[in-house]
Amino acid sequence: MISAPDVVAFTKEEEYEEEPYNEPPLPEEYSVPLFPFASQGANPWSKLSGAKFSRDFILISEFSEQVGPQPLLTIPNDTKVFGTFDLNYFSLRIMSVDYQASFVGHPPGSAYPKLNFVEDSKVVLGDSKEGAFAYVHHLTLYDLEARGFVRPFCMAYISADQHKIMQQFQELSAEFSKASECLKTGNRKAFAGELEKKLKDLDYTRTVLHTETEIQKKANDKGFYSSQAIEKANELASVEKSIIEHQDLLKQIRSYPHRKLKGSAPCPGESEHTQDQASQAAATSNLDESADTDLYTCRPAYTPKLIKAKSTKCFDKKLKTLEELCDTEYFTQTLAQLSHIEHMFRGDLCYLLTSQIDRALLKQQHITNFLFEDFVEVDDRVAEKQESAPPRPGPGRPPSRSLEECPIPQVLISVGSYKSSVESVPIKMEQELGDEEYKEVEVTEMSSLDPQENLDYLDMDMKGSISSGESIEVLGTEKSAAVLPKSDSQASLTVPLSPQVVRSKAVSHRTISEDSIEVLSTCPSEALIPDDFKASYPSAINEEESYADDSDGAIHFRASVSPPELGEAEEGSLETPPSQIDTSCCIGKESDSLRVPLSPPAHMPLDQDGVVSIPPQRYRQKDQGFHVDFALENANPSRDDSSEGFPADELDPDRLLASRDVSKTSLDTCSDTASNMSSVTSTSSDRTPASAHSSGSSSERHKKRAGQNALKFIRQYPFAHPAIYSLLSGRTLVVLGEDEAIVRKLVTALSIFVPNHSRYAKPVKHWVCSPLHITDFQKWKLIGLQRVASPAGTSSLHALSRYSRYTSVLDLDNKALRCPLYRGALVPRLADHRTQIKRGSTYYLHVQTVLTELCSKAFLYTFCHHLHLPAHDQETPDVVAGRQASFLKLTLGLVNEDVKVVQHLAELLKLRYTQEAPGTGRPTLRFDYVPSFLYKI
Amino acid sequence: KSPLQTIGEEQTQNPYTELLVLKAHHDIVRFLVQLDECRFASAGDDGIIVVWNAQTGEKLLELNGHTQKITALITFPSLEASLEACEEKNQLILTASADRTVILWDCDTGRQVRKVSSFQSTVKCLIVLQRLDIWLSGGNDLCVWNQKLDLLCKTSHLSDTGISALIEIPKNCVVAAVGKELIIFRLVAPTEESVEWDILEIKHLLDHQDNILSMVNVNDVSFVTGSHVGEMIIWDILDWSVQACECNFWDPSPQLDTQQEIKLCQKPNDISIHHFTWDEENVFAAVGRGLYVYNLQMKRVIACQKSAHDSNVLHIAKLPNRQLISCSEDGSVRIWELREKQQLAAEPVPTGFFNMWGFGRVNKQASQPVKKQQENAPPCSLELIGDLIGHSSSVEMFLYFEDHGLVTCSADHLIILWKNGERESGLRSLKLFQKLEENGDLYL
């Protein structure tokens, strides 16, 4: 909810059918042929990148001593994923990386073979021919039958996006280390078992040999040994030696857990377990053994050769499979971990980065984030999961930079990653203090170079990639105003690279969009928490063309720390490209939006400047194609501003269109699945940007649906504001209706406005058939109630009227609402019925953004000491109350009923903070004696 | 027009803006008793006693021992001659149940200290005479017990209906309400002559026409009884003579034709006196659905609210700030304020349903001339300042805590803790900053 970078997640999700806008058809001359493979659901980006696989996958390969490098399995295990990608070839590549295999055998000066417990090696390699880049994790497993007792394996995360591999290296490394540890633990166990078996074998052999020798001795009284006897004695000796060797090996492998894992948290029962298993294995092998020996004794030609290691080296012998090597239990665990990894890194890099930032920021807000976040819970779950994951990190493993450990993205980092998340953009970043009341970071574009140079520059830097016109501009106030006229997506390419961005730029191989995202922000971290979606999307159709060039299809958002009314007042002066900024919507398509865009004088030059003239048709095309919300699809709008002068665009017209078509197709086919969300842009990765740690598409889908339905509710009911106010202020809202599906749908939609009491469950009851009771109001803040015509129904209505002071009632059948009056300013911003947000997920993000701001206000209010406690003994409660009121009103800028919302949230914060153990706090039912009003359509 | 006074949703004077529902009982909760500043016990028809924290609503203990419904609950002060069982001066309570047992509980440990099960009938009332270090149980007979729960003496069988109320009066006497009559007993402490305790029947008072439902010590000089037919008699506590009797002034006698509408909605039991409470000047009576304030000095009703509730008022209590709280079978709790009435001529009564004139006429003796009614109209009024709606069934009793608000118990098996939201908010803030300080995160 926190981060505006969410908005750069390129996703695609909704049914356009639902949108009430009908665009004028595109003139014939502007129509572009459809992407030929669109109908097959092909991802156009992957074609571009040259990769032969459709999404990221994990490959496990082995350097087999018999056949050389060979792929073993892929995750997901689906041939569609890697497509025509040559796994054999790639296995060769990844296994041929210089890898210090562990030395096993007789080291000089040592009598016995030594096992080396080597660290895994982690490398990144790329294969431009295949268009594949991989994080490769090498590991060795022990196998008694293998040469030198070792079998080299590697796990590779293969992606077409080098950038992704590089950026996520630490995370990948951490995750793969877990998988590797799991494999190795299992392997050690299996190896120990194998050794024990072998020892039994040897022991038996020795006994047999010994007996034979004795017999021979007895039979031979001549006083000298026959050659046979000598041979027997030699054999016996070698068996003895072998026994000692194996015993030593067993000791070594068993000592591993204690030796190796010292210092790291002891895993209860693990070593024990190993031992147990070993002894168990020994026991079973004993049985086997006895069976074997029976078998052998039956056989006349039982020779020690049977158990000699030599035999195992024969090439006709089948080597153990990975599963056999690692003990099935551990093997399945590893597979689970790997598919977790695959899931975790699914999606576009920008998505991963933003969600990481998101999580990191949420972590910071541990006091308030329970209120509206459903994410926290997930995060915790993941953390738990990771803790409980069987493999323990080896001591020598480089410290994982996973989110749990890396605390907060620093300001620059966050901007940097934000930047890079939009894929390889030449960005110049400057941080400066604005002379306005807030700090600003601005990334300015300097378009002093001419376009041709830009292109060269681009070519050079982009290593021959397809061009990118994308830029993120973080604009300051005046300066940006000055700079803006020259800024367009193309010009942005000319930006001299600042050190911070070199890396991100250099690695970029392909860029898809030509967005320009302008972030008008107080400071980068705040840019992540825009106070409102003050983003606008220009529409050349509806507005003067002159606007087109300066706004450029850019997405502006603006974060303001000032109270809303102030912000609004100052908007004109603060925002340089404000003409397009529609504070309440993402797409500036309708000019009749609530806040009429202001056009400050500073802005005028922009229009006259006309550096880039963008044909309005592009917009039209865009508009017709799809209504783009910047949140999830900024690739699309950006495309439109890609000016004609931009060859890159021409290079690849299909691609752009295709992307649109893909999204369309996917919409048609599975319009409601979250998997569409990334289909447009996630090139090398899976279509589901399933938030890495989140439980996956269900929550995404849930959010999106809830957002969509909430949007509908807001548009449909003029009294949405008081209803939402009820939810925010903790007054139970009862949604009354006959049709369960409709009620449930609305309850789900409205639940996004319900603050949580604890982090585990929303106080929402979707459907109740029985009359409500006082305890229900204490427990639930949003209830779907069945309306029945029967006498039971009247009792239910009677209860509702009896407890009317605790509830607001939304009667869906009669389209009426009974609830207290609301005159604040907060909810109109949260739920503007004229909003131009069209997408559920966008709206969801919008809501979350506003609510985050609200939470921070509640936090401030809650934790200001002087607001709640007297400053000195003489102070009366009245003085404190007065201070409270003035803080709420003046400092936080809350009007009328908004105060109650913040107070309610503050109570929740207090309760949560003070309760000893999570979940023990009993929710009290708080209410006000205020009159209710009846609203009707 | 309904005679019931109502108040809208806007109740600015109602401080209870927070509630906590406490759930532990499985049947009607009938009794609440305060144990100390922050604890109370509840008991009811399910036979269990639950000890609660009045501040947090936390359930502290559940006392299981009775097999049938609880009929009486009383705190048991730890005296000098304390039991060996409670050296730590733990709070004790005494409960009587329909299973004909009385149990002494330790409310700090939840332990059953003593149990008496030698009763012939259900004990309906309990009283502790602290001066004499004894306690009495009233069922069909009256038994006297010492601190160690040994039976000292008992009366003969008094009545099958049993003793409905028991109060202590001076001179080692107790008054027991048995059906229509009041019986005064004197307790004889052991002396040199007799080592035994004895209880003597002194006097029968037969002034009530119907069953006596409520009886309360008003002050040092009088006690008051109320009967099923609405008679309220104030007795002298020393010589047991009738000081005053209000028999039928709230009885809608048939001859009062002017009050037809009220008469219509009043059934006979609507005038039964269920509960009394009192302060220095006044006795407050819950009469049927109404509330009456009787001034002891003026010997007249100074304020009344004939239809305070939709149904019988079961319990009332006077708060220090001239407020009166009543709970009723209709499931609501109402908060009233006793106000001096404005000069009648100057201020017309604001609302229709709040018209006291009608009541004023009714309250007068029927013989009084109509002209005089204005002068004799009640000088005070009970103004409704708030109602608490939470229970879905009859509210049996409530308990007022100065610091923690109001506890109500009801036939819907619930107990609700009503709190002053503003104060709670302040307390939470205080707790929050205390915790911050503990954690070392507080920067001032």
Chai-1 contact restraints between the chains, C-beta under 6 A:
chainA,res_idxA,chainB,res_idxB,connection_type,confidence,min_distance_angstrom,max_distance_angstrom,comment,restraint_id
A,I774,B,V21,contact,1.0,0.0,6.0,A-B,restraint_1
A,I774,B,G390,contact,1.0,0.0,6.0,A-B,restraint_2
A,T775,B,V21,contact,1.0,0.0,6.0,A-B,restraint_3
A,Q778,B,V21,contact,1.0,0.0,6.0,A-B,restraint_4
A,R805,B,E9,contact,1.0,0.0,6.0,A-B,restraint_5
A,H865,B,F433,contact,1.0,0.0,6.0,A-B,restraint_6
A,H865,B,L444,contact,1.0,0.0,6.0,A-B,restraint_7
A,H868,B,S429,contact,1.0,0.0,6.0,A-B,restraint_8
A,K910,B,R428,contact,1.0,0.0,6.0,A-B,restraint_9
A,K910,B,L432,contact,1.0,0.0,6.0,A-B,restraint_10
A,Y913,B,L432,contact,1.0,0.0,6.0,A-B,restraint_11
A,T914,B,K431,contact,1.0,0.0,6.0,A-B,restraint_12
A,T914,B,L432,contact,1.0,0.0,6.0,A-B,restraint_13
A,T914,B,K435,contact,1.0,0.0,6.0,A-B,restraint_14
A,T924,B,E18,contact,1.0,0.0,6.0,A-B,restraint_15
A,T924,B,L20,contact,1.0,0.0,6.0,A-B,restraint_16
A,L925,B,L19,contact,1.0,0.0,6.0,A-B,restraint_17
A,R926,B,E18,contact,1.0,0.0,6.0,A-B,restraint_18
A,R926,B,G421,contact,1.0,0.0,6.0,A-B,restraint_19
A,F927,B,T17,contact,1.0,0.0,6.0,A-B,restraint_20
A,Y929,B,E9,contact,1.0,0.0,6.0,A-B,restraint_21
A,Y929,B,E10,contact,1.0,0.0,6.0,A-B,restraint_22
A,Y929,B,Q11,contact,1.0,0.0,6.0,A-B,restraint_23
A,Y929,B,N14,contact,1.0,0.0,6.0,A-B,restraint_24
A,P931,B,E9,contact,1.0,0.0,6.0,A-B,restraint_25
A,P931,B,E10,contact,1.0,0.0,6.0,A-B,restraint_26
